[in-house]
Amino acid sequence: MSIKKKMAKGAFWLFLEKGAQQISSFVVFAVIARIIGPSEYGLVALCTMVMMLMNNVTLGLVDAIISMRIRDEERLSSLFFMISGLGFALSLLSFFLAQPFALLFEYERLAPLLQAFSPLPFLFSLAAVPTALITATMDFRIFTIRTFFAALAGGIAGIWAVLNGFGAFSLALQQITAQGAILIVLWFTSSWRPRLIFKTKAMADMLRLGLAQTGTLFVSFLDTQSPRFILGLFLGPLAVGYYAFVARVCGAIQDGIIQPVLTVIYPALAELDDDHAQKKVIVKQTFFVAGLIMIPVVGGMILTADVFIPFLFGKQWEDSALAMQIFALTSFTFAINTILRSILRACRQTAAYLRAQTMVVTIGVLGSFAAVAYGFEAVVIWKTIVTFLALISYSLLVRKRARLSLKEGYKTLASPLFSGLVMMIGLWLFTQSPLVPSAAFFNLVIMVVLGAFIYGGVLVLSERKRLKSLLKKIRQRV
């Protein structure tokens, strides 16, 4: 099977997986967010911040399985047992550090809540190696199956808990149940099983590369989570709740819509190795698809935030509308930055990426400490600015280290940007007209349909040949 066909099939299964995951988890999130409110959700966000820090350790260490195409039992089994032991230790650490963590923020309820989340690092570590093996082969059908059961089990557990008065603990139960379901499905469907082998020498090269990737994940953690930490220290759980809510909604959009396309590019580029011409074609096409999808989504979120937030989540979340409109811009930069990071990872330039990322994130963290004095929205504005600074930095790095010109890729974004701008003008004119219905549901439906019609119409007129070619290729490869 050709690499492009593998990418198309992988993206198809990931669309099913991410779509099912985000629809189900988003419904559960909306129900729980309505009941627990911003302050309680802020406490949950601080706990998930710790969980992400723990999980990044195991996630980075298995990266070599993909980039080095490791398949021998000695190295795979040794890595599995090392990561599982590390995951268990991290779960214990998060449990016993819960009280000092709560004292740092002066929120007593944080300690028992963090202890409720503490099994997650160990559960995640048990799935790390099989997940990396599946990603390397791009057989994402298994991910779709596991996500269905995880979303169903986690959703039932979370909604049952919140309706029975468990409050913020409902989200801990939801995540633990979902991860447990993922493990069951993964081990039943995966053909690989660890053997009783543990040799440290076999892991030397893997760990060297994995530690570099772990470093980038830690820096990414600081990038995404430092605003929550800073807001929690200076403005309290309410501000953390608003920020986490905005990031959660935007993250759902990213994961459900664009992440399937972005996930397949890294193993595809790694498999191509030195085929520079083919890499260039794939990068150009991925740029176009990313812009085609994300630009109208971002524009739509900006213009409908003050409608869909109170309608879906309740009026207690209305004050986050402005932050949502600002933060939506990061969804576009997220897509392009992910492509750039995948290029550098596939070219084994993770260390160079880490240095550039560290510089950008340091600027972001220091700026957030200054911005928090001006309030919650100021932190969101600064965070959005930093993502565009990262875009410039990583683009220059790709050209220098991966020797790939991104000019053609960026040129493909012109038509989606123009079409998105026309769509936003059309939607804004609609909101200023007497045709706007009083019912939020009908208002939202009309805006979505109208926006899709305007964007699609303008895009077809300007990119008819490219779209026709893209659809033809998709039909051939799926």
Secondary structure as UniProt FT lines:
FT   HELIX           3..61
FT   HELIX           63..67
FT   TURN            68..69
FT   HELIX           73..96
FT   HELIX           98..105
FT   TURN            108..109
FT   HELIX           110..117
FT   TURN            118..119
FT   HELIX           120..137
FT   HELIX           141..163
FT   TURN            164..165
FT   TURN            167..168
FT   HELIX           169..189
FT   HELIX           201..203
FT   HELIX           204..234
FT   HELIX           237..253
FT   HELIX           254..258
FT   HELIX           259..272
FT   TURN            273..274
FT   HELIX           276..313
FT   HELIX           315..320
FT   HELIX           321..327
FT   HELIX           329..346
FT   TURN            347..348
FT   HELIX           350..371
FT   HELIX           372..374
FT   HELIX           376..397
FT   HELIX           398..402
FT   HELIX           407..411
FT   TURN            412..413
FT   HELIX           414..431
FT   TURN            434..435
FT   HELIX           440..462
FT   HELIX           464..477
//
